[in-house]
Amino acid sequence: MAYDVSDDALRARVAELIDDYGVRIQESVFECSMEDMDYARLRTRLSAELVGQQGAHVRFYPVCGQCVRGIVDIGDRGDLRGSKGWVIV
C-alpha cells in the first residue's frame, strides 16, 4: 500500500492507522498481510480519514499468492510476508 498525503497531521494519522496492519517498507509504503475482513476494515478506516481531503491519496496493490512466492528480498528485512490471505504492497 502506498500513500501520498500532503497535510502533516493527516499523514501522521494515516501512517499510524496503516501501521496497525502492516510493516513500513519506505516512508509512504507499507506491506500488509491480512484476511479479507481486516482489509475491508482498513479500507473503511482510511476512507473515513481521507474523504473530502485535498491532496490525500491511498492506493492498494493486491498481490496474488503466486506473485508473493516470487517476491525477492535482498538484505535483511526479516519475514515481512505473513500467512494470511491479503498481501498489499
Secondary structure, DSSP 4 states (H G I P E B T S, - for coil): -EEEE-SHHHHHHHHHHHHTTEEEEETTEEEEEE-HHHHHHHHHHHHHHHTT-TTEEEE--B--HHHHHT----S-------SSSEEE-
